Amino acid sequence: MENPSEAALLALMEKTGYSMVQENGQRKFGGPPPGWEGPPPPRGCEVFVGKIPRDMYEDELVPVFERAGRIYEFRLMMEFSGENRGYAFVMYTTKDAAQKAIHMLDNFEIRPGKCIGVCVSLDNCRLFIGSIPKEKKKEEILDEMKKVTDGVVDVIVYPSATDKTKNRGFAFVEYESHKAAAMARRKLIPGTFQLWGHTIQVDWAEPEKDVDEETMQRVKVLYVRNLMISTTEETIRLEFSRFKPGAVERVKKLTDYAFVHFYSRDDAVTALHVMNGKTIDGSSIEVTLAKPANKESNRRNHQKGQGSPTSDGLLFQSKENGHSATPTRPLNLPTRFNSNHNSSSQEVERCIFPFYPGTNLSAISMYSLKPSYFCSAVTLLEYYCNKNGWGPPEYYLFSTASQDGKLLLIYKVFVTGAGSTFMPDKLCTVLEDAKELAAQNALWSLDIEQPVPCGVKMLSGTALPCAITQIL
């Protein structure tokens, strides 16, 4: 039986002159459009469309999205049954058209009672590579990645916060295109691939936020990286004020990075050029303009998934070859959240001892303990928020339903003092797992060392269930 929309699709192709081809679980309309010359549009020209009715096709969708501007390519994700998968990618010929589509069509009622979601598409070209030997230098990692994958452009390696001669055990690998990054991820992802005898972890890196040029021209805050842990806010203030005393409004330092606020834009730009590459307390620092938090963007885009919290669930984007992510068992927390752990630090063995009558007890505060006493990310996040005077973390719960009807949960975490909101890229079936995952994600994003999952032992040696399930 022919697809009932086939005649309408043929009519659309005849009217517009665009070609249409179906491959790898997606149907591509255009790319390029008729008469197009030169390279494809740059990054920032594509939008992600979610919650499309499953029986709606290009003949209805294309005219709606053409209202925002000329379409370079429309990719509708397809099922084997002939229905669409509920989402698509629309690439426009200009960034302005893409932005116009977001403003015009996000939450647009495309059919009675059916609203679509539209947000910027994250064309990710960067992979996260974990469990890298900490003594390896950038040049060694770059050479090795070029040997095992194609299209490598650059490798980003961060020095350890405590020992600047070592890396942090992970790196970000930049590829020439999303396709090259996807092919590399597919090759490396099975978990059996080794570099220098180490099994590595591979995942999509969080894409960098795109901030429009007009907004960046107003930025008066500098982001300073690669500071020593011991460097104080007062030292940073003094160093960044040397070219002009009184230019710095305030400094906020978190672990080995800081945000330096200036009273004027001109002073911030001058300080950027003067201080980038300078040495403070023996460490060469990197200085860039801080990208302002875009509340609307953060509402839609979180980590590698893209979504918009709504009353009936979340939108999620999975770009690789048009295939959506599938749930895995057992539920696991991403290993990269523990990849920063300093194995040389003293760890506390988890044991249970008998409590005898008459034992002397002393009241203490959890904040007097060292972080090594915590095996819960939720507790550790609360500890660091209190230590830094940020106020308690705020958790906001959202839900959606899986394809088989299971209730899935996800927490958004707001850290008031850091002025940041964090949301992981995975959903959970158990409330406690969702909260632990959200806290781990926030700690990782804040670059705070994670607790290592560990079992609990009785004094006699009888094992008890692990308090945190180690994942993946």
Disulfide bonds with the S-S distance in Angstrom:
none
